[in-house]
Amino acid sequence: MISKCRWSFRWAFWGRALLAGCLGAALLVSSVAWVVAESDSPPAADPFIVNADMWADGPTQLGTFTEATAPQVVVAPSGALHIVWENAGRLYHIWRDANGQWSSPEALFWGVTPSIALDAYGRLHLVFAQRVRDNFEIYYTRFDGQRWTLPRNVSHTSGQSYSPYITIAPDGSLYVVWNDTTPGRDVIYYAKLQTSVWTNAPVLQAWGKAPSLYIGPSLEAHLLWQGNSLFRALDVFHLLRQATGWYLPQNLSDTPNADSINAQGVLDYRGTLHVIWQEEGPRGYRVYYTMGRNLGWLWPEPLSEPGIVDAGISTSERSTFVHVWWGDGTTWWTRWRAVASLHWSAPIQFLYAGSRVIDVQFAPWNTQQLHALWWERTLSGANLWYGEARTPVRLRLYFAQVGVQSPWLNPSSPSRR
């Protein structure tokens, strides 16, 4: 649980951030203010696109498969990108080089729940869970642009190992986290590649599932997961690791009578961690958001209406903007904010396909465009699609109006419930 003693830190930290945000906003509205155009125009000719101005081009169909679950996409600074997904218990890979040429989809290894990361040399790193002799283990492999290495066992535990997540530190080090039943219940394990050997250990303060890990500029590690609170509801937890070791866990959601699930995060250029999750309410789940650095966190705020089915978070423009997106069963929405501001844009529709769109993912880090991936259920299987959307500073949804205050200065402030 978040202790009350950190409020002095929180006020000091966010007081400085608010002052910087207000000064930046004052400069924006001194002569002309930017507002986001309402997205109530008719859908474009393509059945997937709601805001044609938001998209750099029409979507590209990458293929039809039995299913296309757990899609992952990452982008290199050169513009090359890689996509990995799961199809009927087997992993597939397709990639586009810096010249825009697509490869053919390639069947890789048998496995589930893939997680990918791209290093500074353009090499793709992949971890996944694979069942061997009735026991799920975590495996690692790497793609150098020509071939994949032989998968290596990362977990080596007697229990069931699930839901791996891979991340790369600023110094190039590789880390993997997953949940494992070896101690008798689900506990989060933490592994690092040391030269050519994976070493791992349980994080005894982290009991739960669905972990993710983010490494800051000072090599501090931020671990997120979902686990049971003292009141037995699921909550979202954060655990910080620095050179001296792991700190005590913090309950970010802290809702004793409602489940909080599917925590995701992203780091901005300053090393601040932005976190979302889906929180249960009387009318369904909605997206909640907080941000913090080390042990100081903003009070959680809702970003969506109730009734969402999925959500995600990413950055753009070299991690100076944060984007959150979600689906309500028929339409996909997004909101964005500048890292230097505390205020969000109004919700914007960006994709509509009725109940056909099952899962949408954006690359975690983007530059001038947002790289989107989604799959569509059809009678013959699942179509996998890719599209590119313009970031806020490049959208034609922007226009100038004299005398209109910036929406950054008028944030909605809905109640916690």
N, C-alpha and C positions, 0 to 999 in steps of 0.2 A: 504494500500500500504506500502511496506517496505520503511522506511525512509532512506535517505542518511546518516543521522547522526549516524547510527549504524555501519558504515564501519570501524571506528577506533576500535570498539569492535571486529568486524569480523576479521580484520587483526591480532589483538593481540591474539585472540582465536585460529584462524587457523594457525597462525605462529608457535605457540607452538605445535599444532597437526602435522603440516607438518614436523617440526624438529624431533619429536618423530617418525613419520612414516619413515623418511629418515634414521634415525639411525637404526631402526628395519630392514629396507630393506637392508642396508649395511651389517648387520650381516648375512642376508640370502644369499647374493651373494658373500660373502668373499671367500668361498671355493667351493660351488656348488649352482646352481640355480635351482629352481623348475619351471617347465612349465606345462601347462595344455595340455593334448593330444588333437589333433584335433579329432572332432567327425564325421569323414567322412567314418567310417567303415559301412558295410552293417547292416541293422536292424537285431536284434536278431529274433529267431524263433517266439517269442510271438509278435503278431501284434502291441501291444502297446509300446514296448520297443525299443528305438533307441540306447541308450547307456547301454548295458547289464552290463558293469562294474560298472555303477553308481548305479544300483539297488541291494539291499541286497537280494532280492528274487523276484519271479514272483508276479504279482498283484493278489489280492484276490477279487473275486466277492462277494459282500455282499447281493445281491438280485436284483430283477427286479421289478420296480414300474411303475405306470402310468407316473410319472415324478419324478425328484429328484433335485429340485432347492434349492438354498441357502445352500449348504452343509457346515458344520462347523466341525472341528476336533481339539481336545485339548489332550495333553499328560501329564501324571503325571510323576514325577521323578522315580517312581517305574516301569514305562513302561506301566502301564495301560492307556488306551485311550478311549475317548468317541467321538461318531459321532452323530450329529443331522442334520436333513434336513427336507425340506418341500415337501410333496407329495399331490398334488391336494387339497390344503387348510388345510392339517392336518400335524402335526409334528410327526416325527419318531425318534427313538433313538436306537442305537446299541452300545455295548461297549465290550472291550477286557480287561480281568483282567491281573494282573502282571505275571500270569503263561501262558499267550498266549491263553486262552480260550475265544471264542467269545460267546456272548449272541445271542438270536434270535432278529430280528428287532421287536421293540415294538411301536405300535401306541399310541401317547400321547394325546395331546389336539388339538382342532381346532385352527389354527392360521397361521400366515405368518411371514416372515423375522426374523427367529430366530437368537439369538446371545448367545454364551456360554462362560463360564470362569470356571476354576478349582482352588479351593483354596488349601491352604497348607495341609489340612486334607483329600484331595482327593474327596471332595464333588463337584458335578457339579451344576453350577448355570445357569439358562436359563431365558432369557426374549424374548418376542415375541409380535406381534401386533394381536389383535383379535377384530373382529367386533361384537359389542353388541348394538342392537337397533339403527342401522344405524350410529353408531359412533365407530371408531376405538380407542381402549384404549391399553396401554402397560401393560402386565402382567408379573409377576415374579414367578418362582417355583424353587425348589431345589431337587436334587437326592442324597441320602446318601449311595448309593450302594445297597439298597433294594427297596426303594419306592420313589415316587415323592410326594412333598407336594402339597396341594391345591393351584392353582394359585391365586395370589393376585394382585389387581389393583395398579399399580405404578403411573400412570399419573393422573387420576381423573380430567380430563379437559373437557370443553364443546366442544372443537374443535376436529379435527381429529389428532390422534397421530400415527406417522409412524416411521419406520426404527430405532428401538431401538439398542443400543450397550451397553454391560455390561463389566465392568472391575473391577479388584480387586487390591486395593492398597497394598503396602508392609506391612502395619499394619493389613491387613485383611479386611479393610472396603470395602463395596460394593457401586459402583456408576453405574448409568445408564444415558445415554443421548438419546434423540430422537428429531425429528422435529415435531412441533405442530402448528396447525392453529388457536388456541384460540385467539391470539392477532389480528387476521384479515389477517395475512399472515404467511408463515412458519417462525418460530423462534425456536432456539434450546433450549430445556429444560434440566435441570441438576438435578438429584435426588441422594440422599444418604440414605442408610438404617441406621436409628438411633435406636439402640436397636432392636425393632421389628416393627418400623413404618417407612414407606418411606416418606421423605419430599422432595418436589421439588419446583423449581422456574424457570422462564424463564431467559435465559442469554440474556439480552437486547442488547448486542453488537454483537450477533451472529444471523444474519438473513440468512436462507438458509435451506439446506437439507443434508441428508446422513452424520450425525455426527459420530465421533468416539472419544474415550477418553483414555488417557494414563497417569498413575500416576507414577511419578518419585520417586527416593529413598528418597528425602526430602519432599515427599507428595505434590510436586507441580503437578498441573493438566495441561495437554496439550490437548486442544480441537481442532479437525480438522473438517472442513465441506466444502461444496461447496455452493457458493452463487454468486449473481450478483454483479459485480464491478460497478464503476461509468460509465463504457462504455457499460453496460448491458450484456457483455459476462460473462460466468460462470468462476469463479476463485476459487482457493483453499486457504482457510484462516486458520490461526492458532491463538489461543487465550490462553494465559497463566494465570493460577490462582495460587496465592500463599496465604500465611496466611492473607495478607492485602486485598485480593479480586482479581477480574479480572482486567487484564491489557487491553490495546487497541488491537484490532485485527490487524494481519499482513497478507498482501497478499503475499503468498509464490510463486504463479505462475506468477501473474502480466502480463497477456497477454491480452491486451484490445481488440484485434481483433480475438481471438480464444477462444473456450471453453476449460476449464480444469476441469476434472471430476474424480470421483471415487478415492478420496484421501484415502490413507491407511498409517499407521505408525507402528513402532515397536521401543521399547526402548532397548538399549544395556546395558551392565553391568555397564557402567559409568553414565547412566542417560541421554545419548544423544538420541534424537529422530530422527529416519530415516524415511523419508516420500517419497512416490511415488504418482503419479497421471497419468492420461491419458490426453495428450494434443493434441488438434486438429491442423492439418496442411494441406497443399495443397494435400497431398497424404494419408490422413487418420490420425488416432491417433497414438501416440507413447508414450513410457514410459519416464517420467521425474522424476528426483530424487533430493532431497536436504537433508541435515541433519543440526541439530542445537540443542542448549541447551539454554533454557530461551529465550532471545531476539536476539541472534546472529545466523545467518543462512548462509550456503554455497550457492553460486550462483547456480541455478538449472542447471542440465546437463541431456542430453538425454541418455538413456541406450539402446534403441531399434531402429530398423528401423521403418518407418511408416507402417501403415496397421494392427495394433494389434487389437484384439477383447476383450481381458481381461488381467489382470495383478494382481500380489500380491507380498507381502513382508513378510519375516520371519527371524528368527535368529537361530543359532545353536551353539554347543559347549559352552553352558552356556553363550549365548549372546555375544560371542567374534567374531562371523562371521555374516554377513548380506547377505541374499539371496533375489534376485528379480527374478520373473518369469513372463512370458507372453505367450500368444498364438497368432498366426497370421492367424488362420482359419484352418490350417492343422497340424502345428507343434508347440510344446511347447518348449520354450527356458528358460535358466536360466543364470544369472551372479551372482558372489559372490565377496565379499571383506572382508578382515580382518578389524575389527573395528579400529585397530591401523594404518591402511593404508588408503590413500586417493584414491587408484587406484583399478579398477575393473578387473576381469578376462575377457577373451574373451567370447562371447556368446557360450553356449553349448546346443545342442539339447538333450532333455531328454525324450520326449514322442512324438509319432506320431500315429495318428489314422484317418487322413483325417478330414472330417467334422463331424465325429461321436462324438468326444470329445467336450463337450459343456462348461464345467466348471472344472477347476482344483484349488484345495486349498491345502496349506500346513499348518500344525499346526504352530501357531505364534512363539512358543518357542520350540526348539528341542535341544537334547543333541548330541549323537553320530550318529543319523540317522535323516533324514528328513521324516516326516510322510505325505504322499500325499493322496489326495482323489479326485476322479473325477467321473463324470457320462457320460454315452454314450447313445446317442439316437439310438433306434432300431425300427423296424417295430412293435414290440409288446410292446414298452414302453421305459423305461430308466433303464439301468444297472448301478448300483453303484459299484465302484471299490475302493480298498485301496492298497497302495504299500509303501515300505520303500526304500529310497535312501540314499546312503552313503554321509556324509558331506565331504567337500574338504580335510580336513586333513586326512581322512581315505580312500579316493578314490584311486582305482588303476589307475585312469586317471592321477595321479601324477607320474612323473618319473624324475630322476636326469640327468642333462646334464651339463658337465663341459664347461664353457665359454659361456653359453647362459644366457643372462640377464633375470631377472625375469620380467614377464609381468606387475607386480605391478609398475615397474619403467618406463613403456611405456604406459601410459593410452592414449586411443583415446580421442581426444578433438574436437568432432564435433561442429559445430556452433549451436547457439540457434535455428536456423531455417534451 
